[in-house]
Amino acid sequence: MKFIVIGLGYFGSSLSMKLTEMGHEVIAVDNDMEKVTQFKDQITHTVCLDAQSMQALSTLPLNDTDIVLVGIGEDFGASVMAVANLKQLQVKKLIGRAISPLHQTVLEAIGVDKIISPEAESADRLAKSLEIKGVVDSFDLTEDYNIIEATVPEKYVGQTVQELNVRKRYCINILTIIRMLEGKNFFGRIQRKPTAIGVVTPETVLEHADVLVMFGKMDDIDKFLQE
């Protein structure tokens, strides 16, 4: 996969190096040449430019990039400007980093695809969740077993939990389902909010855009999502 990470602070640099180690192509961007030079041998590509400039951002291969992540946290204004510019440039998937409730509210209002918090995310955990198609979040219980949140593949929409039979076929369990419901944010803008439906039953029917919360080995969950 191809990633662009904006901001080479501790979080952005750690994430960029981890994704590079995992074999992905990463372009890490910062307006500080010292940081760009510092990480040039540990990340696929490093670029010095100002993400607050739409003209500068447009020089990046945005159309060929799977995910763009704005990792700027401390500079609120720079973060918001970068996210707003990338939203206008219509990148495929835009992830923003928020370091406060207000920061998160503003990013929600702009309309990013996902918001992460450094207090709740580690670079390793996020890298793992980004690697497998459909995975929204990942939590390691042990070295082998994970709890994964993943968007239900379209081919399973309309089927019941019993019809999927994932426990027997893939050795994984569906713990619950998170469904997106519409609501208004602080600015009065309509947005979709995740709501857990509780414990699933054999008769629970999967709906479009459901997020499955599953327990099992990462390899088994990957097979279920990719087959």
VOGU-3710 file (C-alpha; in Angstrom, 3 decimals, decimal comma):
1> mkfiviglgy> 0,000/0,000/0,000  0,993/3,651/-0,453  0,826/6,145/2,404  1,524/9,842/2,871  2,154/10,946/6,460  2,102/14,671/7,188  4,239/15,636/10,180  7,483/14,050/11,380  6,989/14,490/15,105  7,329/11,483/17,392
11> fgsslsmklt> 4,023/9,920/16,312  4,339/10,625/12,586  7,941/9,466/12,374  7,236/6,286/14,382  4,249/5,429/12,196  6,170/6,146/8,978  9,113/3,968/10,037  6,813/1,127/11,119  4,877/1,164/7,832  8,167/1,224/5,913
21> emgheviavd> 9,420/-1,771/7,924  6,202/-3,607/6,997  7,031/-3,170/3,313  4,714/-0,299/2,392  5,680/2,760/0,363  5,620/5,842/2,568  6,096/9,507/1,779  6,695/11,410/5,025  6,261/15,174/4,843  7,422/17,967/7,156
31> ndmekvtqfk> 8,307/21,640/6,780  11,425/21,166/8,932  14,373/20,132/6,751  16,282/18,902/9,806  13,572/16,305/10,509  13,297/15,373/6,826  17,052/14,715/6,737  17,008/12,866/10,071  14,579/10,204/8,861  15,531/9,978/5,160
41> dqithtvcld> 17,290/6,604/5,608  14,519/5,049/7,726  11,457/5,955/5,636  10,821/5,191/1,953  10,690/8,886/0,996  10,904/12,101/2,999  9,842/15,459/1,570  10,198/18,996/2,891  7,147/21,142/2,154  4,511/23,215/3,909
51> aqsmqalstl> 1,266/21,219/4,199  -0,616/24,478/4,819  -0,054/25,300/1,147  -2,487/23,592/-1,205  -0,144/24,277/-4,099  2,682/22,469/-2,298  0,452/19,512/-1,373  -0,735/19,188/-4,965  2,826/18,286/-5,986  2,516/15,021/-4,065
61> plndtdivlv> 1,170/11,849/-5,781  -2,182/12,091/-3,972  -4,195/10,224/-6,630  -1,898/7,213/-6,343  -1,943/7,150/-2,536  -4,226/4,805/-0,581  -4,215/6,724/2,720  -3,110/10,209/3,736  -2,622/10,757/7,465  -2,111/14,161/9,071
71> gigedfgasv> -0,025/13,446/12,158  0,463/17,082/13,189  -0,795/17,505/16,728  0,802/20,356/18,612  0,251/23,044/15,961  -3,557/23,212/15,883  -3,697/25,699/13,016  -1,256/23,780/10,816  -3,156/20,539/11,434  -6,537/22,032/10,516
81> mavanlkqlq> -5,180/23,780/7,413  -3,474/20,609/6,180  -6,613/18,533/6,712  -8,826/21,135/5,032  -6,474/21,355/2,035  -6,322/17,581/1,633  -10,109/17,351/1,907  -10,426/19,825/-0,980  -7,856/17,847/-2,972  -10,164/14,808/-2,572
91> vkkligrais> -7,681/12,187/-1,383  -8,953/8,602/-1,290  -8,878/8,233/2,508  -7,999/10,994/4,965  -7,060/10,346/8,591  -6,516/13,159/11,095  -4,799/13,189/14,467  -6,558/15,023/17,297  -4,969/15,943/20,626  -7,995/17,536/22,311
101> plhqtvleai> -11,820/17,340/22,198  -11,948/20,697/20,384  -9,391/19,502/17,835  -11,472/16,386/17,232  -14,678/18,412/16,836  -13,075/20,621/14,183  -11,707/17,614/12,274  -15,158/16,003/12,412  -16,679/19,186/11,010  -14,211/19,177/8,113
111> gvdkiispea> -15,222/15,589/7,388  -12,153/13,338/7,703  -12,647/9,594/7,234  -11,092/8,655/10,584  -9,770/10,465/13,653  -7,034/9,035/15,852  -5,782/10,134/19,248  -2,177/9,649/20,396  -3,512/8,845/23,871  -5,475/5,892/22,475
121> esadrlaksl> -3,274/4,807/19,559  0,277/3,561/19,247  2,130/3,704/15,937  2,511/-0,112/15,901  -1,191/-0,655/16,563  -2,275/1,828/13,907  0,151/0,412/11,342  -1,280/-3,061/11,881  -4,855/-1,825/11,491  -3,984/0,035/8,282
131> eikgvvdsfd> -2,272/-2,960/6,677  -5,319/-5,231/6,328  -8,087/-3,994/4,050  -11,262/-3,180/5,944  -9,698/-3,051/9,409  -10,790/-0,021/11,417  -8,929/-0,731/14,671  -6,832/-3,428/16,320  -6,082/-4,357/19,922  -3,463/-6,987/20,796
141> ltedyniiea> -4,527/-9,296/23,631  -1,521/-11,593/23,299  1,195/-12,153/20,712  -1,200/-14,364/18,714  -4,731/-13,128/19,449  -6,326/-9,796/18,614  -9,630/-7,975/18,877  -10,246/-6,385/15,480  -12,804/-3,860/14,268  -13,372/-4,282/10,525
151> tvpekyvgqt> -15,932/-3,070/8,009  -18,094/-5,947/6,828  -17,195/-7,028/3,255  -20,043/-6,317/0,827  -20,387/-10,010/-0,066  -21,540/-10,760/3,495  -24,184/-8,008/3,667  -27,654/-9,508/4,138  -26,367/-12,730/5,687  -26,984/-13,741/9,278
161> vqelnvrkry> -24,272/-14,534/11,801  -25,410/-18,154/11,674  -25,027/-18,263/7,879  -21,498/-16,889/8,094  -20,510/-19,591/10,590  -17,193/-17,837/11,200  -16,422/-19,774/14,378  -16,271/-23,072/12,511  -14,946/-21,820/9,155  -12,322/-19,327/10,387
171> ciniltiirm> -11,893/-19,980/14,144  -12,975/-16,423/15,013  -15,847/-14,962/17,020  -17,993/-11,905/16,280  -18,294/-10,154/19,653  -20,611/-7,335/18,599  -21,445/-5,059/15,658  -20,992/-1,287/15,525  -23,604/0,410/13,377  -23,416/4,018/12,145
181> legknffgri> -26,368/6,245/13,084  -26,895/9,873/12,097  -26,654/12,650/14,653  -25,605/16,312/14,934  -22,170/17,412/16,112  -21,249/20,575/18,038  -21,577/22,728/14,898  -24,989/21,308/14,037  -23,589/19,360/11,126  -25,146/15,960/10,442
191> qrkptaigvv> -22,632/13,177/10,937  -22,733/9,449/11,452  -21,947/8,185/14,938  -20,972/4,608/15,841  -23,308/2,650/18,127  -22,708/-0,904/19,379  -25,790/-3,111/18,997  -24,864/-5,386/21,915  -24,266/-9,129/21,849  -25,002/-10,622/18,433
201> tpetvlehad> -27,339/-13,590/18,001  -27,358/-16,257/15,272  -30,259/-14,352/13,671  -28,437/-10,968/13,552  -28,326/-9,759/9,937  -25,268/-7,888/8,680  -25,971/-4,492/7,117  -24,010/-2,269/4,742  -21,172/-0,371/6,519  -21,473/-2,461/9,708
211> vlvmfgkmdd> -18,230/-2,683/11,680  -17,648/-6,176/13,029  -15,831/-6,513/16,350  -14,059/-9,866/16,108  -11,768/-11,966/18,290  -9,202/-14,364/16,880  -5,810/-14,678/15,247  -4,880/-11,925/12,796  -4,207/-14,449/10,004  -7,654/-16,050/10,435
221> idkflqe> -9,393/-12,678/10,475  -7,454/-11,644/7,369  -8,658/-14,783/5,568  -12,265/-14,018/6,489  -11,986/-10,432/5,236  -10,109/-11,192/2,014  -11,755/-14,401/0,717
//
